[in-house]
Amino acid sequence: MRLGLLLLSFFGVVTPLRASPLKVTSVPERIVLGRHRTATVEVAGLPGAGPVEADVNVGVVTALRAQGDRVRISYTAPEQRSPQELCLLLRRKGGGERAVAARLPLWAYAVVPVKTRPNSQVTLTIADQVFGPSPSGRRGKLKLRVLVPPGVTSGLAVSVGDTGMRSTRKVDIRPADYNRLALAVSRRSGEPRSLHIIVATSSETAPTPMAMVLPPDNAGLGAVPVHLSARSPGMWYGTWSPEGDAVAGSWTFEVHLPGSPRSVRRATVELAPQPGPQPGPVVVKPATSPTSRPVSESRPWRFGVSLATGLMHNIGDLVCPRFTLEAGVSYALPIGVVGARLTVGVGWSGQDVPVGDGLSSTSTSLVLVPVGLLLSYRLPLGRLSPYAAAGPVALLVRTASEGEHTGARGSSHATAGALVLLGARLGLGPGGMFVQAGYQHGRFDERDAELLAGGLVVEAGYRLVLSL
């Protein structure tokens, strides 16, 4: 009997609190973004006793009061006026991994364009709400301002013409991305250099978040992955302890959600030397914290400038050192980053090439300038990001030749080609070091110059990345 009680006590400590269902209410009853700036949220059914800590994925908790199994929260809504699901992560202080997640819809208005037959009456139904009827006018186009809950991506439009003809069509509502993660990080009792990590998502069906710990800048170490285990729908747990005599300073725990570029949460931990004084509290920061280092692009648009040097070999006599300057923009997708960049290079070499009717050989020096527009795709994997790029290239060449029969002369030529590259970038400072290799295709076959101006390309450089 005693053994059974001990086992029950043990599992009560290491599992989330879910003995009774939570009841979540708010004042106002329906929080509408853009209309309600502040609200009061009450959660009933919270097990355990003692003070309560809270974290939210969007908005701000300005005050919290716990009494028994009830928690009353003063809440300030986010400025982003698009439908969002509020995830409220509640944890009793000193409760280790014991936590619960309460979720509440945040409604918002959206403007939905509808195109139908002229002079019709249009009714739009969204989540059991009916808007209209509204006239489509002589052009058959109208925009309806409707109230939308989170998670709804379509509505049903019914159009009735002036002749009584009725038609029905599906109308898409494009959801906006927002942070879907709430995070709680605490020190383990009796182990100040070890952490409890709890992550909750705004949806119980969200994919498993990815987490890692980033050391201080002066540590010279890479990111350390942290394993998260699911203990209940929409909640994950993990623990982390530094290995050996870890460098003292600010360590950053970061978690992000695959498929949602804005879903990034961070916690800064001050790690004291071992042995040393009791470290300070854990500070949880949102994704927009300027002092933290991102694992993935939390802002979708980025601008980059890079400088590289390398070689090109046309698998013949031409070996050409080259310098390349690139500038472009990129956009973060749910998985990966796409981009477009303008690349300008310069290379030079000397070569014996056939000229004219091929009766003589001419010593030729050349300057080769490739100008291209490349499309790229990059897959961020922590600090390392493999990528591929390809696109058309305009090849410009200036030759200066001197031969026994031809004398000294110079000429300029241009042709079209293509460039394909594979590479990888390692995050370093505000950008990253990169290496890339590929093939450049291009050929001059003219009276004054016959030259294979393409070949294998190998380059290394640094790319500076800035947010837009």
Secondary structure, DSSP 8 states (H G I E B T S, - for coil): -HHHHHHHHHHHHHS---SS--EEEEESSSEEETT-SEEEEEEE---S-S-EEEEESSSEEEEEEEETTEEEEEEE--S--S-EEEEEEEEETT-TT-EEEEEEEEEEEEEEEEE--TT-EEEEEETTEEEEEEE-TTTTEEEEEEEE-TT--EEEEEEE-TTS-EEEEEEE--------EEEEEEEETTEEEEEEEEEEESSTT----EEEEE--GGG----EEE--EEEETTEEEEEE---SS---EEEEEEEE-TT-TT-EEEEEEEE--SS-S-----EEE-TT-TTS--SS-SSSEEEEEEEEEEEEE-SSS-EEEEEEEEEEEEEE-SSSEEEEEEEEEEEEEEEEEEETTTTEEEEEEEEEEEEEEEEEEE--BTTEEEEEEEEEEEEEEEEEEEETTTEEEEEEEEEEEEEEEEEEEEEETTEEEEEEEEEEE-EEESSS-EEE--EEEEEEEEEEEEE-
